[in-house]
Protein backbone atom coordinates (compact mmCIF):
# COMPACT_ATOMS: atom_id res chain seq x y z
CA UNK A 1 0.00 0.00 0.00
CA UNK A 2 2.98 2.33 0.49
CA UNK A 3 3.99 2.22 -3.18
CA UNK A 4 0.54 2.11 -4.79
CA UNK A 5 -1.01 5.49 -5.56
CA UNK A 6 -2.63 7.25 -8.51
CA UNK A 7 0.77 8.05 -10.04
CA UNK A 8 2.16 4.51 -9.78
CA UNK A 9 -1.01 2.49 -10.45
CA UNK A 10 -0.55 2.51 -14.27
CA UNK A 11 2.65 0.50 -13.69
CA UNK A 12 1.41 -1.88 -10.97
CA UNK A 13 -1.13 -4.67 -11.37
CA UNK A 14 -2.61 -6.82 -8.63
CA UNK A 15 -1.85 -10.55 -8.43
CA UNK A 16 -3.88 -13.29 -6.73
CA UNK A 17 -1.49 -16.16 -7.37
CA UNK A 18 -2.19 -19.36 -5.41
CA UNK A 19 -5.54 -18.50 -3.86
CA UNK A 20 -7.43 -21.74 -3.53
CA UNK A 21 -11.24 -22.07 -3.30
CA UNK A 22 -11.11 -21.98 0.51
CA UNK A 23 -9.23 -18.67 0.50
CA UNK A 24 -11.62 -17.25 -2.07
CA UNK A 25 -14.69 -18.50 -0.21
CA UNK A 26 -13.58 -17.09 3.13
CA UNK A 27 -11.91 -13.85 2.01
CA UNK A 28 -12.33 -13.23 -1.69
CA UNK A 29 -10.12 -12.81 -4.76
CA UNK A 30 -9.25 -9.48 -6.38
CA UNK A 31 -12.18 -8.03 -4.45
CA UNK A 32 -10.39 -8.92 -1.20
CA UNK A 33 -7.23 -7.15 -2.37
CA UNK A 34 -9.18 -4.07 -3.39
CA UNK A 35 -11.06 -3.90 -0.07
CA UNK A 36 -7.83 -4.35 1.87
CA UNK A 37 -5.93 -1.71 -0.11
CA UNK A 38 -8.66 0.88 0.37
CA UNK A 39 -8.78 0.15 4.11
CA UNK A 40 -5.02 0.72 4.20
CA UNK A 41 -5.50 4.17 2.68
CA UNK A 42 -4.97 3.58 -1.05
CA UNK A 43 -7.29 5.68 -3.19
CA UNK A 44 -10.10 3.71 -4.89
CA UNK A 45 -8.95 5.00 -8.28
CA UNK A 46 -5.47 3.54 -7.81
CA UNK A 47 -6.75 0.23 -6.43
CA UNK A 48 -9.28 -0.32 -9.22
CA UNK A 49 -6.87 0.82 -11.91
CA UNK A 50 -4.29 -1.78 -10.78
CA UNK A 51 -7.00 -4.47 -10.60
CA UNK A 52 -8.30 -3.83 -14.12
CA UNK A 53 -6.72 -1.61 -16.77
CA UNK A 54 -3.13 -1.96 -15.53
CA UNK A 55 -3.40 -5.75 -15.54
CA UNK A 56 -4.95 -5.80 -19.01
CA UNK A 57 -2.21 -3.56 -20.38
CA UNK A 58 0.53 -5.62 -18.71
CA UNK A 59 -0.63 -8.71 -20.60
CA UNK A 60 -1.34 -6.93 -23.89
CA UNK A 61 -5.12 -7.38 -23.64
CA UNK A 62 -6.06 -4.26 -25.51
CA UNK A 63 -9.73 -5.14 -25.90
CA UNK A 64 -10.55 -4.91 -22.18
CA UNK A 65 -9.60 -3.31 -18.87
CA UNK A 66 -11.99 -0.35 -18.83
CA UNK A 67 -15.53 0.56 -19.82
CA UNK A 68 -15.38 2.40 -23.15
CA UNK A 69 -16.83 2.19 -26.69
CA UNK A 70 -15.32 -0.66 -28.67
CA UNK A 71 -14.04 -2.52 -25.63
CA UNK A 72 -15.15 -5.98 -24.53
CA UNK A 73 -18.07 -5.56 -22.13
CA UNK A 74 -16.58 -7.19 -19.03
CA UNK A 75 -18.41 -5.24 -16.33
CA UNK A 76 -18.96 -5.76 -12.61
CA UNK A 77 -21.72 -3.89 -10.78
CA UNK A 78 -20.68 -3.23 -7.17
CA UNK A 79 -22.50 -2.29 -3.99
CA UNK A 80 -19.82 0.33 -3.23
CA UNK A 81 -16.23 1.10 -4.10
CA UNK A 82 -15.10 0.41 -0.53
CA UNK A 83 -16.90 -2.92 -0.02
CA UNK A 84 -16.30 -4.22 -3.57
CA UNK A 85 -19.08 -6.82 -3.38
CA UNK A 86 -20.31 -7.88 -6.81
CA UNK A 87 -24.04 -7.45 -7.39
CA UNK A 88 -24.05 -8.40 -11.06
CA UNK A 89 -21.37 -9.55 -13.52
CA UNK A 90 -21.27 -9.23 -17.30
CA UNK A 91 -18.76 -11.23 -19.37
CA UNK A 92 -18.48 -10.08 -22.99
CA UNK A 93 -21.87 -8.42 -22.56
CA UNK A 94 -23.66 -11.51 -21.19
CA UNK A 95 -24.97 -11.73 -17.65
CA UNK A 96 -23.04 -14.32 -15.64
CA UNK A 97 -25.65 -16.15 -13.60
CA UNK A 98 -26.77 -19.69 -12.83
CA UNK A 99 -28.35 -20.02 -16.28
CA UNK A 100 -25.11 -19.02 -17.98
CA UNK A 101 -23.16 -21.61 -15.99
CA UNK A 102 -25.75 -24.29 -16.72
CA UNK A 103 -25.45 -23.60 -20.46
CA UNK A 104 -21.73 -24.31 -20.59
CA UNK A 105 -20.56 -27.23 -22.69
CA UNK A 106 -18.75 -30.01 -20.86
CA UNK A 107 -15.25 -30.62 -22.16
CA UNK A 108 -13.23 -33.82 -22.01
CA UNK A 109 -10.86 -34.44 -19.12
CA UNK A 110 -7.19 -33.71 -19.72
CA UNK A 111 -4.01 -34.57 -17.86
CA UNK A 112 -5.33 -37.79 -16.31
CA UNK A 113 -3.10 -40.51 -14.83
CA UNK A 114 -0.22 -38.09 -14.47
CA UNK A 115 1.09 -39.44 -11.15
CA UNK A 116 3.75 -42.03 -12.02
CA UNK A 117 5.70 -42.09 -8.79
CA UNK A 118 7.58 -45.18 -7.62
CA UNK A 119 5.88 -47.30 -4.98
CA UNK A 120 7.67 -46.25 -1.80
CA UNK A 121 8.49 -48.14 1.39
CA UNK A 122 9.12 -46.73 4.88
CA UNK A 123 12.82 -47.45 4.47
CA UNK A 124 13.03 -44.98 1.58
CA UNK A 125 12.78 -42.07 4.02
CA UNK A 126 15.86 -42.67 6.16
CA UNK A 127 18.44 -39.89 6.33
CA UNK A 128 21.98 -41.20 6.10
CA UNK A 129 24.12 -38.23 7.12
CA UNK A 130 27.05 -38.11 9.52
CA UNK A 131 27.50 -34.32 9.59
CA UNK A 132 27.58 -32.70 13.02
CA UNK A 133 24.99 -30.13 11.98
CA UNK A 134 21.91 -30.86 9.91
CA UNK A 135 20.31 -28.43 7.46
CA UNK A 136 16.68 -27.73 8.37
CA UNK A 137 14.06 -25.76 6.44
CA UNK A 138 12.56 -23.18 8.78
CA UNK A 139 9.03 -22.17 7.86
CA UNK A 140 8.01 -18.53 8.19
CA UNK A 141 4.24 -18.38 8.69
CA UNK A 142 2.43 -16.88 5.70
CA UNK A 143 5.62 -16.50 3.64
CA UNK A 144 7.16 -18.50 0.81
CA UNK A 145 10.60 -17.45 2.05
CA UNK A 146 12.19 -19.91 4.48
CA UNK A 147 14.98 -19.80 7.03
CA UNK A 148 18.08 -21.98 6.65
CA UNK A 149 18.47 -23.53 10.08
CA UNK A 150 21.26 -25.74 11.42
CA UNK A 151 20.40 -28.27 14.12
CA UNK A 152 22.28 -31.04 15.91
CA UNK A 153 20.40 -34.29 15.23
CA UNK A 154 22.10 -37.46 16.50
CA UNK A 155 22.39 -40.60 14.43
CA UNK A 156 20.24 -43.51 15.67
CA UNK A 157 20.96 -46.90 14.11
CA UNK A 158 22.41 -45.22 11.04
CA UNK A 159 19.52 -42.78 10.62
CA UNK A 160 18.60 -39.25 11.68
CA UNK A 161 15.06 -39.58 12.98
CA UNK A 162 12.26 -37.00 13.12
CA UNK A 163 12.04 -35.33 16.55
CA UNK A 164 8.46 -34.32 17.37
CA UNK A 165 9.44 -32.55 20.61
CA UNK A 166 11.77 -30.22 18.68
CA UNK A 167 9.36 -29.99 15.71
CA UNK A 168 11.97 -31.49 13.41
CA UNK A 169 9.90 -33.43 10.90
CA UNK A 170 10.84 -35.48 7.89
CA UNK A 171 10.21 -33.79 4.56
CA UNK A 172 10.59 -35.64 1.30
CA UNK A 173 10.09 -35.02 -2.42
CA UNK A 174 9.28 -37.93 -4.71
CA UNK A 175 9.54 -37.48 -8.48
CA UNK A 176 6.11 -38.36 -9.89
CA UNK A 177 6.27 -37.72 -13.64
CA UNK A 178 7.88 -41.06 -14.44
CA UNK A 179 11.25 -39.51 -15.32
CA UNK A 180 13.80 -40.74 -12.79
CA UNK A 181 12.01 -41.97 -9.65
CA UNK A 182 14.13 -39.78 -7.38
CA UNK A 183 13.39 -39.68 -3.64
CA UNK A 184 15.01 -36.99 -1.51
CA UNK A 185 14.78 -36.48 2.25
CA UNK A 186 15.44 -33.71 4.73
CA UNK A 187 14.12 -31.90 7.78
CA UNK A 188 11.60 -29.09 8.24
CA UNK A 189 10.50 -27.09 11.29
CA UNK A 190 7.30 -25.10 11.61
CA UNK A 191 4.39 -27.46 10.97
CA UNK A 192 3.92 -28.54 14.57
CA UNK A 193 2.70 -31.97 13.42
CA UNK A 194 2.47 -34.39 16.39
CA UNK A 195 1.48 -37.52 14.48
CA UNK A 196 0.86 -38.79 10.95
CA UNK A 197 1.80 -37.26 7.61
CA UNK A 198 0.43 -34.87 5.01
CA UNK A 199 1.27 -35.03 1.31
CA UNK A 200 0.55 -33.12 -1.89
CA UNK A 201 1.14 -33.22 -5.64
CA UNK A 202 0.85 -29.42 -5.73
CA UNK A 203 4.51 -28.49 -5.39
CA UNK A 204 5.63 -25.44 -7.33
CA UNK A 205 6.83 -25.50 -10.02
CA UNK A 206 7.75 -29.10 -10.78
CA UNK A 207 4.67 -30.51 -8.96
CA UNK A 208 6.32 -33.63 -7.72
CA UNK A 209 5.00 -35.23 -4.53
CA UNK A 210 6.03 -33.39 -1.38
CA UNK A 211 5.31 -34.93 2.02
CA UNK A 212 5.89 -34.02 5.66
CA UNK A 213 5.49 -36.50 8.47
CA UNK A 214 6.42 -37.78 11.89
CA UNK A 215 7.02 -41.42 10.96
CA UNK A 216 8.04 -43.32 7.85
CA UNK A 217 5.08 -45.70 7.69
CA UNK A 218 2.52 -42.90 7.44
CA UNK A 219 4.75 -40.95 5.05
CA UNK A 220 4.97 -43.93 2.70
CA UNK A 221 1.21 -44.52 2.91
CA UNK A 222 0.44 -40.86 2.11
CA UNK A 223 2.76 -40.91 -0.91
CA UNK A 224 1.40 -44.16 -2.32
CA UNK A 225 -2.17 -42.99 -1.79
CA UNK A 226 -1.55 -39.96 -4.00
CA UNK A 227 -0.74 -42.28 -6.89
CA UNK A 228 -3.96 -44.19 -6.30
CA UNK A 229 -6.14 -41.03 -6.43
CA UNK A 230 -4.21 -39.46 -9.36
CA UNK A 231 -2.80 -36.72 -7.18
CA UNK A 232 -4.13 -34.15 -4.74
CA UNK A 233 -3.86 -33.79 -0.97
CA UNK A 234 -3.94 -36.51 1.65
CA UNK A 235 -3.64 -36.85 5.43
CA UNK A 236 -2.64 -40.17 7.01
CA UNK A 237 -2.36 -41.30 10.64
CA UNK A 238 -1.56 -44.78 11.95
CA UNK A 239 -1.79 -46.21 8.44
CA UNK A 240 -5.29 -44.82 7.86
CA UNK A 241 -6.22 -42.13 5.33
CA UNK A 242 -8.10 -39.61 7.46
CA UNK A 243 -8.94 -37.11 4.74
CA UNK A 244 -8.07 -36.50 1.11
CA UNK A 245 -8.86 -34.31 -1.87
CA UNK A 246 -8.27 -35.94 -5.27
CA UNK A 247 -6.93 -33.59 -7.96
CA UNK A 248 -6.83 -35.92 -10.99
CA UNK A 249 -6.36 -33.28 -13.71
CA UNK A 250 -2.58 -33.18 -13.84
CA UNK A 251 -2.47 -33.80 -10.11
CA UNK A 252 -3.47 -30.16 -9.74
CA UNK A 253 -7.19 -29.70 -10.43
CA UNK A 254 -10.43 -31.26 -9.26
CA UNK A 255 -13.25 -32.68 -11.37
CA UNK A 256 -15.77 -31.19 -8.96
CA UNK A 257 -17.28 -27.76 -8.39
CA UNK A 258 -15.77 -24.80 -6.58
CA UNK A 259 -18.23 -25.36 -3.74
CA UNK A 260 -17.27 -29.02 -3.32
CA UNK A 261 -13.55 -28.26 -3.35
CA UNK A 262 -14.02 -25.44 -0.82
CA UNK A 263 -15.94 -27.86 1.43
CA UNK A 264 -13.23 -30.53 1.15
CA UNK A 265 -10.40 -28.06 1.79
CA UNK A 266 -12.15 -26.85 4.94
CA UNK A 267 -12.21 -30.39 6.36
CA UNK A 268 -8.62 -31.01 5.26
CA UNK A 269 -7.51 -27.96 7.21
CA UNK A 270 -9.42 -29.07 10.30
CA UNK A 271 -7.98 -32.57 10.06
CA UNK A 272 -4.44 -31.19 9.77
CA UNK A 273 -5.01 -29.09 12.87
CA UNK A 274 -6.25 -32.16 14.75
CA UNK A 275 -2.79 -33.68 14.19
CA UNK A 276 -1.12 -30.62 15.69
CA UNK A 277 -0.47 -28.49 12.61
CA UNK A 278 -0.21 -24.84 13.65
CA UNK A 279 -0.02 -23.25 10.19
CA UNK A 280 -3.06 -21.44 8.81
CA UNK A 281 -2.48 -22.80 5.29
CA UNK A 282 -0.49 -26.05 5.70
CA UNK A 283 -0.92 -27.35 2.15
CA UNK A 284 -0.10 -23.98 0.61
CA UNK A 285 3.07 -23.67 2.70
CA UNK A 286 3.94 -27.29 1.89
CA UNK A 287 3.68 -26.64 -1.85
CA UNK A 288 6.23 -23.81 -1.71
CA UNK A 289 8.86 -25.76 0.25
CA UNK A 290 9.83 -27.44 -3.01
CA UNK A 291 10.28 -24.20 -5.00
CA UNK A 292 14.07 -23.83 -5.34
CA UNK A 293 14.14 -20.24 -6.57
CA UNK A 294 12.88 -18.61 -3.36
CA UNK A 295 15.42 -18.25 -0.49
CA UNK A 296 16.75 -19.59 1.67
CA UNK A 297 16.51 -23.39 1.94
CA UNK A 298 14.21 -25.62 -0.14
CA UNK A 299 14.02 -29.24 -1.25
CA UNK A 300 13.55 -30.91 -4.64
CA UNK A 301 13.75 -34.54 -5.75
CA UNK A 302 17.51 -33.96 -6.12
CA UNK A 303 17.92 -32.99 -2.46
CA UNK A 304 18.06 -29.95 -0.20
CA UNK A 305 18.87 -26.74 -2.09
CA UNK A 306 20.72 -23.74 -0.70
CA UNK A 307 18.96 -21.14 -2.85
CA UNK A 308 21.29 -18.30 -1.90
CA UNK A 309 24.29 -20.13 -3.36
CA UNK A 310 22.30 -22.13 -5.96
CA UNK A 311 23.76 -25.40 -4.71
CA UNK A 312 22.33 -28.80 -3.88
CA UNK A 313 23.71 -29.48 -0.41
CA UNK A 314 22.43 -33.00 0.24
C-alpha positions in Angstrom: 0.0 0.0 0.0 3.0 2.3 0.5 4.0 2.2 -3.2 0.5 2.1 -4.8 -1.0 5.5 -5.6 -2.6 7.3 -8.5 0.8 8.0 -10.0 2.2 4.5 -9.8 -1.0 2.5 -10.4 -0.6 2.5 -14.3 2.6 0.5 -13.7 1.4 -1.9 -11.0 -1.1 -4.7 -11.4 -2.6 -6.8 -8.6 -1.9 -10.5 -8.4 -3.9 -13.3 -6.7 -1.5 -16.2 -7.4 -2.2 -19.4 -5.4 -5.5 -18.5 -3.9 -7.4 -21.7 -3.5 -11.2 -22.1 -3.3 -11.1 -22.0 0.5 -9.2 -18.7 0.5 -11.6 -17.3 -2.1 -14.7 -18.5 -0.2 -13.6 -17.1 3.1 -11.9 -13.9 2.0 -12.3 -13.2 -1.7 -10.1 -12.8 -4.8 -9.2 -9.5 -6.4 -12.2 -8.0 -4.4 -10.4 -8.9 -1.2 -7.2 -7.2 -2.4 -9.2 -4.1 -3.4 -11.1 -3.9 -0.1 -7.8 -4.3 1.9 -5.9 -1.7 -0.1 -8.7 0.9 0.4 -8.8 0.1 4.1 -5.0 0.7 4.2 -5.5 4.2 2.7 -5.0 3.6 -1.0 -7.3 5.7 -3.2 -10.1 3.7 -4.9 -8.9 5.0 -8.3 -5.5 3.5 -7.8 -6.7 0.2 -6.4 -9.3 -0.3 -9.2 -6.9 0.8 -11.9 -4.3 -1.8 -10.8 -7.0 -4.5 -10.6 -8.3 -3.8 -14.1 -6.7 -1.6 -16.8 -3.1 -2.0 -15.5 -3.4 -5.7 -15.5 -4.9 -5.8 -19.0 -2.2 -3.6 -20.4 0.5 -5.6 -18.7 -0.6 -8.7 -20.6 -1.3 -6.9 -23.9 -5.1 -7.4 -23.6 -6.1 -4.3 -25.5 -9.7 -5.1 -25.9 -10.5 -4.9 -22.2 -9.6 -3.3 -18.9 -12.0 -0.4 -18.8 -15.5 0.6 -19.8 -15.4 2.4 -23.2 -16.8 2.2 -26.7 -15.3 -0.7 -28.7 -14.0 -2.5 -25.6 -15.2 -6.0 -24.5 -18.1 -5.6 -22.1 -16.6 -7.2 -19.0 -18.4 -5.2 -16.3 -19.0 -5.8 -12.6 -21.7 -3.9 -10.8 -20.7 -3.2 -7.2 -22.5 -2.3 -4.0 -19.8 0.3 -3.2 -16.2 1.1 -4.1 -15.1 0.4 -0.5 -16.9 -2.9 0.0 -16.3 -4.2 -3.6 -19.1 -6.8 -3.4 -20.3 -7.9 -6.8 -24.0 -7.4 -7.4 -24.0 -8.4 -11.1 -21.4 -9.6 -13.5 -21.3 -9.2 -17.3 -18.8 -11.2 -19.4 -18.5 -10.1 -23.0 -21.9 -8.4 -22.6 -23.7 -11.5 -21.2 -25.0 -11.7 -17.6 -23.0 -14.3 -15.6 -25.6 -16.1 -13.6 -26.8 -19.7 -12.8 -28.4 -20.0 -16.3 -25.1 -19.0 -18.0 -23.2 -21.6 -16.0 -25.8 -24.3 -16.7 -25.5 -23.6 -20.5 -21.7 -24.3 -20.6 -20.6 -27.2 -22.7 -18.8 -30.0 -20.9 -15.2 -30.6 -22.2 -13.2 -33.8 -22.0 -10.9 -34.4 -19.1 -7.2 -33.7 -19.7 -4.0 -34.6 -17.9 -5.3 -37.8 -16.3 -3.1 -40.5 -14.8 -0.2 -38.1 -14.5 1.1 -39.4 -11.2 3.7 -42.0 -12.0 5.7 -42.1 -8.8 7.6 -45.2 -7.6 5.9 -47.3 -5.0 7.7 -46.2 -1.8 8.5 -48.1 1.4 9.1 -46.7 4.9 12.8 -47.4 4.5 13.0 -45.0 1.6 12.8 -42.1 4.0 15.9 -42.7 6.2 18.4 -39.9 6.3 22.0 -41.2 6.1 24.1 -38.2 7.1 27.0 -38.1 9.5 27.5 -34.3 9.6 27.6 -32.7 13.0 25.0 -30.1 12.0 21.9 -30.9 9.9 20.3 -28.4 7.5 16.7 -27.7 8.4 14.1 -25.8 6.4 12.6 -23.2 8.8 9.0 -22.2 7.9 8.0 -18.5 8.2 4.2 -18.4 8.7 2.4 -16.9 5.7 5.6 -16.5 3.6 7.2 -18.5 0.8 10.6 -17.4 2.0 12.2 -19.9 4.5 15.0 -19.8 7.0 18.1 -22.0 6.6 18.5 -23.5 10.1 21.3 -25.7 11.4 20.4 -28.3 14.1 22.3 -31.0 15.9 20.4 -34.3 15.2 22.1 -37.5 16.5 22.4 -40.6 14.4 20.2 -43.5 15.7 21.0 -46.9 14.1 22.4 -45.2 11.0 19.5 -42.8 10.6 18.6 -39.2 11.7 15.1 -39.6 13.0 12.3 -37.0 13.1 12.0 -35.3 16.6 8.5 -34.3 17.4 9.4 -32.5 20.6 11.8 -30.2 18.7 9.4 -30.0 15.7 12.0 -31.5 13.4 9.9 -33.4 10.9 10.8 -35.5 7.9 10.2 -33.8 4.6 10.6 -35.6 1.3 10.1 -35.0 -2.4 9.3 -37.9 -4.7 9.5 -37.5 -8.5 6.1 -38.4 -9.9 6.3 -37.7 -13.6 7.9 -41.1 -14.4 11.2 -39.5 -15.3 13.8 -40.7 -12.8 12.0 -42.0 -9.7 14.1 -39.8 -7.4 13.4 -39.7 -3.6 15.0 -37.0 -1.5 14.8 -36.5 2.3 15.4 -33.7 4.7 14.1 -31.9 7.8 11.6 -29.1 8.2 10.5 -27.1 11.3 7.3 -25.1 11.6 4.4 -27.5 11.0 3.9 -28.5 14.6 2.7 -32.0 13.4 2.5 -34.4 16.4 1.5 -37.5 14.5 0.9 -38.8 11.0 1.8 -37.3 7.6 0.4 -34.9 5.0 1.3 -35.0 1.3 0.5 -33.1 -1.9 1.1 -33.2 -5.6 0.8 -29.4 -5.7 4.5 -28.5 -5.4 5.6 -25.4 -7.3 6.8 -25.5 -10.0 7.7 -29.1 -10.8 4.7 -30.5 -9.0 6.3 -33.6 -7.7 5.0 -35.2 -4.5 6.0 -33.4 -1.4 5.3 -34.9 2.0 5.9 -34.0 5.7 5.5 -36.5 8.5 6.4 -37.8 11.9 7.0 -41.4 11.0 8.0 -43.3 7.9 5.1 -45.7 7.7 2.5 -42.9 7.4 4.7 -40.9 5.0 5.0 -43.9 2.7 1.2 -44.5 2.9 0.4 -40.9 2.1 2.8 -40.9 -0.9 1.4 -44.2 -2.3 -2.2 -43.0 -1.8 -1.6 -40.0 -4.0 -0.7 -42.3 -6.9 -4.0 -44.2 -6.3 -6.1 -41.0 -6.4 -4.2 -39.5 -9.4 -2.8 -36.7 -7.2 -4.1 -34.1 -4.7 -3.9 -33.8 -1.0 -3.9 -36.5 1.6 -3.6 -36.8 5.4 -2.6 -40.2 7.0 -2.4 -41.3 10.6 -1.6 -44.8 12.0 -1.8 -46.2 8.4 -5.3 -44.8 7.9 -6.2 -42.1 5.3 -8.1 -39.6 7.5 -8.9 -37.1 4.7 -8.1 -36.5 1.1 -8.9 -34.3 -1.9 -8.3 -35.9 -5.3 -6.9 -33.6 -8.0 -6.8 -35.9 -11.0 -6.4 -33.3 -13.7 -2.6 -33.2 -13.8 -2.5 -33.8 -10.1 -3.5 -30.2 -9.7 -7.2 -29.7 -10.4 -10.4 -31.3 -9.3 -13.3 -32.7 -11.4 -15.8 -31.2 -9.0 -17.3 -27.8 -8.4 -15.8 -24.8 -6.6 -18.2 -25.4 -3.7 -17.3 -29.0 -3.3 -13.5 -28.3 -3.3 -14.0 -25.4 -0.8 -15.9 -27.9 1.4 -13.2 -30.5 1.2 -10.4 -28.1 1.8 -12.1 -26.8 4.9 -12.2 -30.4 6.4 -8.6 -31.0 5.3 -7.5 -28.0 7.2 -9.4 -29.1 10.3 -8.0 -32.6 10.1 -4.4 -31.2 9.8 -5.0 -29.1 12.9 -6.2 -32.2 14.8 -2.8 -33.7 14.2 -1.1 -30.6 15.7 -0.5 -28.5 12.6 -0.2 -24.8 13.7 0.0 -23.3 10.2 -3.1 -21.4 8.8 -2.5 -22.8 5.3 -0.5 -26.0 5.7 -0.9 -27.3 2.2 -0.1 -24.0 0.6 3.1 -23.7 2.7 3.9 -27.3 1.9 3.7 -26.6 -1.9 6.2 -23.8 -1.7 8.9 -25.8 0.3 9.8 -27.4 -3.0 10.3 -24.2 -5.0 14.1 -23.8 -5.3 14.1 -20.2 -6.6 12.9 -18.6 -3.4 15.4 -18.3 -0.5 16.8 -19.6 1.7 16.5 -23.4 1.9 14.2 -25.6 -0.1 14.0 -29.2 -1.2 13.5 -30.9 -4.6 13.7 -34.5 -5.8 17.5 -34.0 -6.1 17.9 -33.0 -2.5 18.1 -30.0 -0.2 18.9 -26.7 -2.1 20.7 -23.7 -0.7 19.0 -21.1 -2.8 21.3 -18.3 -1.9 24.3 -20.1 -3.4 22.3 -22.1 -6.0 23.8 -25.4 -4.7 22.3 -28.8 -3.9 23.7 -29.5 -0.4 22.4 -33.0 0.2 
